[in-house]
Amino acid sequence: MSGVVQGAKMMGAGMATIGLAGVGAGVGIVFGSLVNAYARNPVLKQQLFGYTILGFALTEAVGLFALMMSFLILFS
């Protein structure tokens, strides 16, 4: 494989991982919102935690897709 193609694959994989920065911010926002909501209304602890886990899972799924794309670019 030529050096140009290998370099392009490396650049593409690096650009695919940029989405992980957004995931990190998203997870912080999700759990920060949990703390804020729990401080306002502690009675809803169980319901708020369920919504938080759902938000965390959906946010992490985006990160896993970005990482998967990066690996597909690198190793295909």
FIKOLZA-1660 file (N, C-alpha, C; in steps of 0.1 Angstrom, whole numbers, plus 5000, padded with zeros to 4 digits):
% residues 76
   i   px   py   pz ch aa at
   1 5009 4988 5000  A  M  N
   1 5000 5000 5000  A  M CA
   1 5009 5012 5000  A  M  C
   2 5005 5022 4992  A  S  N
   2 5014 5034 4991  A  S CA
   2 5013 5043 5004  A  S  C
   3 5023 5051 5005  A  G  N
   3 5023 5060 5017  A  G CA
   3 5012 5070 5017  A  G  C
   4 5007 5074 5005  A  V  N
   4 4996 5084 5005  A  V CA
   4 4984 5078 5010  A  V  C
   5 4981 5065 5006  A  V  N
   5 4969 5059 5010  A  V CA
   5 4969 5056 5025  A  V  C
   6 4981 5052 5030  A  Q  N
   6 4983 5049 5044  A  Q CA
   6 4981 5062 5052  A  Q  C
   7 4986 5073 5047  A  G  N
   7 4985 5086 5054  A  G CA
   7 4970 5090 5054  A  G  C
   8 4963 5088 5043  A  A  N
   8 4949 5092 5042  A  A CA
   8 4941 5084 5052  A  A  C
   9 4944 5071 5054  A  K  N
   9 4937 5062 5063  A  K CA
   9 4939 5067 5077  A  K  C
  10 4951 5071 5080  A  M  N
  10 4954 5076 5094  A  M CA
  10 4947 5089 5097  A  M  C
  11 4947 5098 5087  A  M  N
  11 4939 5110 5088  A  M CA
  11 4924 5108 5090  A  M  C
  12 4919 5099 5082  A  G  N
  12 4905 5096 5083  A  G CA
  12 4901 5090 5097  A  G  C
  13 4910 5081 5101  A  A  N
  13 4907 5075 5115  A  A CA
  13 4908 5085 5126  A  A  C
  14 4917 5094 5124  A  G  N
  14 4918 5105 5134  A  G CA
  14 4906 5114 5134  A  G  C
  15 4901 5117 5122  A  M  N
  15 4889 5125 5121  A  M CA
  15 4877 5118 5126  A  M  C
  16 4876 5105 5125  A  A  N
  16 4865 5097 5130  A  A CA
  16 4865 5097 5145  A  A  C
  17 4876 5099 5152  A  T  N
  17 4876 5099 5166  A  T CA
  17 4873 5112 5172  A  T  C
  18 4871 5123 5164  A  I  N
  18 4868 5136 5169  A  I CA
  18 4854 5135 5177  A  I  C
  19 4846 5126 5172  A  G  N
  19 4833 5125 5179  A  G CA
  19 4834 5121 5193  A  G  C
  20 4845 5115 5197  A  L  N
  20 4846 5111 5211  A  L CA
  20 4847 5123 5221  A  L  C
  21 4852 5134 5216  A  A  N
  21 4852 5146 5224  A  A CA
  21 4838 5150 5228  A  A  C
  22 4829 5150 5218  A  G  N
  22 4815 5153 5221  A  G CA
  22 4808 5143 5230  A  G  C
  23 4812 5131 5229  A  V  N
  23 4807 5121 5238  A  V CA
  23 4811 5124 5253  A  V  C
  24 4824 5127 5255  A  G  N
  24 4828 5131 5268  A  G CA
  24 4821 5143 5274  A  G  C
  25 4818 5153 5266  A  A  N
  25 4810 5164 5270  A  A CA
  25 4796 5160 5273  A  A  C
  26 4791 5152 5265  A  G  N
  26 4777 5147 5266  A  G CA
  26 4775 5139 5279  A  G  C
  27 4784 5131 5282  A  V  N
  27 4783 5123 5295  A  V CA
  27 4784 5132 5307  A  V  C
  28 4792 5142 5306  A  G  N
  28 4793 5152 5317  A  G CA
  28 4780 5159 5319  A  G  C
  29 4774 5163 5308  A  I  N
  29 4761 5170 5308  A  I CA
  29 4750 5162 5314  A  I  C
  30 4750 5149 5310  A  V  N
  30 4740 5140 5315  A  V CA
  30 4741 5138 5330  A  V  C
  31 4752 5136 5335  A  F  N
  31 4754 5134 5350  A  F CA
  31 4753 5147 5357  A  F  C
  32 4757 5158 5351  A  G  N
  32 4756 5171 5358  A  G CA
  32 4741 5174 5359  A  G  C
  33 4733 5171 5349  A  S  N
  33 4719 5173 5350  A  S CA
  33 4712 5164 5360  A  S  C
  34 4717 5152 5362  A  L  N
  34 4712 5144 5372  A  L CA
  34 4714 5150 5386  A  L  C
  35 4726 5155 5389  A  V  N
  35 4729 5161 5402  A  V CA
  35 4720 5173 5404  A  V  C
  36 4718 5181 5393  A  N  N
  36 4710 5193 5394  A  N CA
  36 4695 5190 5397  A  N  C
  37 4690 5180 5389  A  A  N
  37 4676 5176 5391  A  A CA
  37 4674 5169 5405  A  A  C
  38 4684 5161 5409  A  Y  N
  38 4682 5155 5422  A  Y CA
  38 4682 5165 5434  A  Y  C
  39 4691 5176 5432  A  A  N
  39 4691 5186 5442  A  A CA
  39 4678 5194 5443  A  A  C
  40 4671 5195 5431  A  R  N
  40 4658 5202 5431  A  R CA
  40 4647 5194 5436  A  R  C
  41 4647 5181 5433  A  N  N
  41 4636 5172 5437  A  N CA
  41 4641 5158 5441  A  N  C
  42 4645 5156 5453  A  P  N
  42 4650 5143 5457  A  P CA
  42 4640 5132 5457  A  P  C
  43 4627 5135 5457  A  V  N
  43 4617 5124 5457  A  V CA
  43 4618 5116 5444  A  V  C
  44 4622 5122 5433  A  L  N
  44 4622 5115 5420  A  L CA
  44 4635 5108 5417  A  L  C
  45 4642 5103 5428  A  K  N
  45 4655 5098 5426  A  K CA
  45 4655 5086 5416  A  K  C
  46 4646 5076 5418  A  Q  N
  46 4646 5064 5410  A  Q CA
  46 4643 5068 5395  A  Q  C
  47 4633 5076 5393  A  Q  N
  47 4630 5079 5379  A  Q CA
  47 4641 5087 5372  A  Q  C
  48 4647 5096 5380  A  L  N
  48 4658 5104 5374  A  L CA
  48 4670 5096 5370  A  L  C
  49 4673 5086 5379  A  F  N
  49 4684 5077 5376  A  F CA
  49 4681 5068 5364  A  F  C
  50 4669 5064 5362  A  G  N
  50 4666 5056 5350  A  G CA
  50 4668 5064 5338  A  G  C
  51 4663 5077 5338  A  Y  N
  51 4665 5085 5326  A  Y CA
  51 4680 5088 5324  A  Y  C
  52 4687 5089 5335  A  T  N
  52 4702 5092 5333  A  T CA
  52 4709 5081 5327  A  T  C
  53 4706 5069 5331  A  I  N
  53 4712 5057 5325  A  I CA
  53 4708 5055 5311  A  I  C
  54 4696 5058 5307  A  L  N
  54 4692 5058 5293  A  L CA
  54 4700 5069 5285  A  L  C
  55 4701 5081 5290  A  G  N
  55 4709 5091 5283  A  G CA
  55 4723 5087 5282  A  G  C
  56 4729 5081 5293  A  F  N
  56 4743 5077 5292  A  F CA
  56 4745 5067 5282  A  F  C
  57 4736 5057 5281  A  A  N
  57 4737 5046 5271  A  A CA
  57 4736 5051 5257  A  A  C
  58 4727 5060 5254  A  L  N
  58 4726 5066 5241  A  L CA
  58 4738 5074 5237  A  L  C
  59 4743 5082 5247  A  T  N
  59 4755 5090 5244  A  T CA
  59 4767 5081 5241  A  T  C
  60 4769 5071 5249  A  E  N
  60 4780 5062 5247  A  E CA
  60 4779 5054 5234  A  E  C
  61 4767 5051 5230  A  A  N
  61 4765 5044 5217  A  A CA
  61 4771 5053 5206  A  A  C
  62 4769 5066 5206  A  V  N
  62 4775 5074 5196  A  V CA
  62 4790 5073 5196  A  V  C
  63 4796 5073 5208  A  G  N
  63 4810 5072 5209  A  G CA
  63 4815 5058 5204  A  G  C
  64 4808 5048 5207  A  L  N
  64 4812 5035 5202  A  L CA
  64 4811 5034 5186  A  L  C
  65 4801 5041 5181  A  F  N
  65 4800 5041 5166  A  F CA
  65 4812 5048 5160  A  F  C
  66 4816 5059 5166  A  A  N
  66 4827 5067 5161  A  A CA
  66 4840 5059 5162  A  A  C
  67 4842 5052 5173  A  L  N
  67 4854 5043 5175  A  L CA
  67 4853 5032 5165  A  L  C
  68 4842 5026 5163  A  M  N
  68 4841 5015 5153  A  M CA
  68 4844 5020 5139  A  M  C
  69 4840 5032 5135  A  M  N
  69 4843 5037 5122  A  M CA
  69 4858 5039 5121  A  M  C
  70 4864 5044 5132  A  S  N
  70 4879 5046 5131  A  S CA
  70 4886 5033 5129  A  S  C
  71 4882 5022 5136  A  F  N
  71 4888 5009 5135  A  F CA
  71 4886 5003 5121  A  F  C
  72 4873 5005 5116  A  L  N
  72 4871 5001 5102  A  L CA
  72 4879 5007 5092  A  L  C
  73 4882 5020 5093  A  I  N
  73 4890 5027 5084  A  I CA
  73 4904 5022 5085  A  I  C
  74 4909 5020 5097  A  L  N
  74 4923 5016 5099  A  L CA
  74 4926 5002 5094  A  L  C
  75 4917 4993 5097  A  F  N
  75 4920 4979 5095  A  F CA
  75 4912 4972 5083  A  F  C
  76 4908 4980 5074  A  S  N
  76 4901 4974 5062  A  S CA
  76 4909 4979 5050  A  S  C
% end
